[in-house]
């Protein structure tokens, strides 16, 4: 499709349902769309797990939220198993009422393809067959070739909207809309723990989603790292966590010699504001890591089986990637039980990376922003 085929779309529907990191990595493409089509009505279909990143977003006119978490509960009972279908039908009715003339399916799976198809949009753009799954290409009537899978998801999303004539080389600074209420909540947290004037304040996020336990670094390594950062850099450590991850954080803290702080349950926007105020983020390939990178916080990322190119943080010049080559990475085996890919990265290496990003001299630092060595 050339730019002239659809000169100025009046109403644009973005479809990127989950996960948190993937939704975050679509935000630069949203910024590009808004910069190009300032007067267009732009809406987004998202699942509830990542919806907080989009509510109140200045570049969006409407957010359609699929309450997947509640739907999973409803399916467990005969009395409520039909409720998700009724709610989905209601949402799709609202989407069709808007009269979208362009749907952009960033997700590339069956579910997103069906939403695109039933949106009623005249132009339904999705990825070419090579880059999507579950016969998604059957439901879209224009297919974008992004060239390769060996690029970051952020770049792929920008290439995807490139068919509209948007230059992928343009700098589109993403926005995470943090409200005064979010800031006030983090103000209280900082006040309660006397964090406001302390440097360095380091956020560590040891958890990942339940589906990706293979991306977690060993809890004892996180404990040893935190103790060393406290001892050698006078750091204060704030542990952050998501649904189902609090016990992981508590287990890490129980292994430590020194005191540290466990953050409370926070929204994604509050998490973003917390990261914005930190000198450093440390964690694995996860949604919180991507949020931290969008907030201009330097990140140390510990990669295991996932591809550090595809899953690179937003600001690579402000990051330190730690990954060891083992026989089968990168891979996307969701049921993988191998933990050696994460264990190959040592506490010493992560400490050195953190030290470099903090700007503290350390005699053993090699100076490279990325370490990739054979075990």
C-alpha positions, 0 to 999 in steps of 0.5 A, a space after each residue: 500500500 502506498 501512502 496515496 491509497 489511504 491518504 488520511 485515515 479518519 479513525 485508526 484502531 490499534 490491536 496489541 492485546 498483551 503482554 505488558 512489555 509488548 504493549 510498551 514496545 508499541 508506544 513509539 509506533 503510537 507516537 509516530 501515528 499521532 505525529 503523522 495524523 494529528 487530527 485522527 481518532 486513534 483507539 487501542 484494543 488491549 487486555 486488562 493486564 497492560 491496560 493501565 499503560 494506555 488509560 489517559 494516554 494523550 495520543 489515544 482517544 479511546 481504549 477498549 479493554 478485554 477483561 481477560 483475567 475476569 473472563 478466565 475466572 468466569 469460564 470456571 463456572 457454568 453459571 458465568 461461562 457465557 459472560 465473556 462471550 457476551 462482553 466480547 460481543 458488546 465490545 466488538 459492537 462498540 468497535 464497529 460503531 466507531 466506523 474505523 477505516 484503518 485497523 493495525 494488527 500489531 499482534 499477529 495471532 488468531 485473536 487479534 486477527 478476528 478482532 481486526 476482521 470484525 472491526 469492519 475497517 476497510 483497510 485491515 493491515 497485518 504482518 506478512 505470513 512469515 511474521 505472524 501466527 495462527 493463520 492471522 494473515 487470513 483476517 487482514 487484507 493488507 500485509 506488511 513485510 517488515 524485512 526480518 525477524 532479527 530486529 527489536 520489537 520496537 523497530 519492527 512496530 515502527 517498520 510496520 507503520 512505515 507502509 503509511 509513509 511514516 519514516 522509521 528513522 524518525 525519533 518518536 519518543 514514547 509516552 507513559 501517561 503518569 498522573 498527579 495521583 500516581 506521582 503522589 503515591 510514589 511521593 508517599 512511598 519515598 517519604 515513608 522510606 526516606 528515599 528522596 535524597 538518597 543516591 544511588 537508589 536501585 530498583 531490582 525486579 527478580 520476577 517474570 510472568 508465571 509462563 516464563 519462569 525460565 527467564 528468572 535469575 537465581 534468587 540467591 544471586 539477586 540477594 548476593 548482588 543487592 548486598 554487594 551494591 549496599 556494601 560497596 556503593 552505599 545503595 538503597 535497594 527497592 524490590 519491585 514485583 508483579 502479580 504472583 511474584 511477591 513470594 519470590 521477592 520475599 525469598 530473596 530478601 530473606 537471604 540478604 545480610 542487609 536491609 532493603 525495601 519491598 515496594 507495595 502493590 502498584 499500578 504500571 504507571 506508578 511502577 514507571 514513576 518509581 523507576 524514573 526516580 531510580 539511578 538503575 534498574 536490574 532484572 531479566 527480560 520482562 515488562 518492567 525492564 521495558 518500562 524502566 528503559 522507556 523512563 530513561 533509567 539505565 538498565 542491566 538486563 540478564 538474558 537467558 533463552 530469549 533473544 537480546 536483539 528482538 527483546 532489546 531495551 529501548 535505550 541501548 546506549 543506557 543499558 548493559 546486556 548480560 547473556 551467555 551463549 549456550 547450546 540452544 539459545 535463543 529459543 522460545 520454548 514456553 515449557 522449557 525447564 533449563 535454567 543453565 542459560 540464566 545461571 551462566 551469568 554470574 553475580 560478579 558480572 552483574 555487579 560490574 555492569 551495575 557499577 559501570 552504569 552508575 558511573 563508579 570506577 571498578 578496575 575489572 570492568 571491560 568497558 563493553 556495553 554488552 558481554 557475550 561469552 561462552 561458558 
